Amino acid sequence: MYATKSLCHQMKVLTGHGCFGRYLCRVLGREPTTECHHCDVGAEDTAEHTRAECPAWSKERAALSAVVGLDLSLSALIRAMVDSEEKWIAVSSFCNSIMLQKEAAEREREQDPNSLLIRRGRRGRRRRAYLANLPP
């Protein structure tokens, strides 16, 4: 299970489809703004911002840079991952550590009654199928 979750976190960081303000606001419509919740810079929260700029992740970024180098662009990380197992593990650890923290923070915001996070239930065919199988 850990390997699957870790791979999922890698994909989120590499694709930008995860707990990033830009994705949650523009694609899912679950956040009122694209602003990063983890830094005071007011920057747009994207996968690139998280990987290379956000001061909240400087410790994790330093550990990653020590193994793969200073270039943390998407193409450089992918090259590093296929270069060696050591670099693959470093990227995986970086992604896993950050995404676990970002997901925990999102869950806290969801539970906060004063949060501006927009809660949406599941829609569509899967939701209807689930509701149809509930006992009366």
C-alpha positions in Angstrom: 0.0 0.0 0.0 2.8 2.4 0.8 4.3 2.0 -2.6 1.0 2.7 -4.3 0.3 5.8 -2.1 3.9 7.1 -2.7 3.5 6.7 -6.5 0.2 8.5 -6.3 1.9 11.4 -4.5 4.6 11.5 -7.1 2.0 11.7 -9.9 0.2 14.6 -8.1 3.4 16.6 -7.8 4.5 15.9 -11.3 1.1 16.6 -12.9 -0.2 19.3 -10.6 -3.4 17.4 -9.9 -3.6 17.3 -6.1 -3.8 19.6 -3.1 -2.6 22.7 -5.0 -4.6 25.9 -4.9 -4.7 26.3 -8.7 -6.1 22.8 -9.2 -8.6 23.0 -6.3 -9.8 26.5 -7.4 -9.8 26.4 -11.2 -10.4 22.7 -12.0 -12.4 21.4 -9.1 -14.0 24.7 -7.9 -13.3 23.8 -4.2 -11.2 26.7 -3.2 -12.1 30.4 -3.5 -8.6 31.4 -4.6 -5.4 29.8 -6.0 -3.3 31.3 -3.2 -0.8 29.0 -1.3 -2.0 28.2 2.3 1.5 27.2 3.3 3.5 30.4 2.8 3.0 34.1 3.5 4.2 35.1 0.1 0.8 35.1 -1.5 2.0 33.1 -4.5 -0.3 31.0 -6.6 -0.1 27.4 -5.3 1.0 25.2 -8.1 3.1 22.1 -8.3 6.0 24.2 -9.6 5.6 26.6 -6.6 5.6 23.7 -4.2 8.6 22.0 -5.8 10.8 24.9 -6.3 9.7 28.1 -4.4 7.5 27.7 -1.4 9.4 28.5 1.8 7.3 26.0 3.8 9.0 23.1 2.0 12.6 24.4 2.2 13.8 21.6 4.4 12.4 18.9 2.1 13.7 20.7 -0.9 17.2 20.9 0.5 17.2 17.2 1.1 16.0 16.6 -2.5 18.5 19.0 -4.0 21.4 17.3 -2.2 20.7 14.2 -4.2 19.3 15.4 -7.6 20.9 18.8 -7.9 19.5 22.4 -7.7 17.3 22.2 -10.8 13.9 21.0 -9.6 12.0 21.7 -12.8 9.6 19.0 -14.0 12.0 17.8 -16.8 15.0 17.7 -14.4 13.1 15.6 -11.8 11.9 13.1 -14.4 15.5 12.8 -15.8 16.8 12.3 -12.2 14.1 9.6 -11.5 15.2 7.5 -14.5 18.9 8.2 -13.9 19.2 6.1 -10.7 17.3 4.3 -8.0 18.8 6.7 -5.3 17.4 9.7 -7.1 14.0 7.9 -7.7 13.8 7.3 -3.9 14.8 10.9 -3.2 12.0 12.3 -5.5 9.5 9.8 -4.1 10.3 10.8 -0.5 10.1 14.5 -1.3 6.7 14.1 -3.0 5.3 11.8 -0.3 6.4 14.0 2.6 5.0 17.2 1.0 1.7 15.7 -0.2 1.0 14.0 3.1 1.3 17.4 4.8 -0.7 19.2 2.1 -3.5 16.6 2.3 -3.6 16.8 6.1 -3.9 20.6 5.9 -6.7 20.3 3.3 -8.6 17.9 5.6 -8.2 20.4 8.5 -9.6 23.2 6.3 -12.5 21.0 5.3 -13.4 20.4 8.9 -13.1 24.0 9.9 -16.6 25.6 10.0 -15.0 29.0 9.3 -13.1 27.8 6.2 -13.9 29.2 2.8 -13.3 25.7 1.3 -16.2 24.8 -0.9 -17.5 21.3 0.0 -18.9 19.3 -2.8 -20.4 15.8 -2.8 -19.8 13.2 -5.4 -21.9 13.6 -8.5 -22.5 11.5 -11.5 -23.0 7.9 -12.3 -20.9 6.5 -9.4 -22.8 8.7 -6.9 -26.2 7.6 -8.2 -25.1 3.9 -8.1 -23.9 4.3 -4.6 -27.2 6.0 -3.5 -29.3 3.3 -5.3 -27.5 0.6 -3.2 -28.2 2.2 0.2 -30.9 0.4 2.2 -34.2 2.3 2.5 
